[in-house]
Amino acid sequence: MVDVASSTRSPAEAVQEAVAELRKAAKEAGVPFPSLRLDPKPLGEDGALAPLIDTGRINIGTARKLTKIHRAARS
């Protein structure tokens, strides 16, 4: 798991690593995110700058795969 607060890497490096890990895990699960990227306007809920990941839009097939994965994870 990526720790954004890690002292060995910057927040920008940590979020890049998180994007790469998510892309790999999603591909391995058969749920690709073709639009996965860093959000160009990274604002958190409170309006402060925060490294955010944009998963992009997904089609209905991907939505169903994600639903199945989430349900299996809760079981």
Secondary structure, 3 states (H helix, E strand, C coil): CCCCCCCCCCHHHHHHHHHHHHHHHHHHCCCCCCCCEECCCCECCCCCECCCEECCCCCHHHHHHHHHHHHHHHC
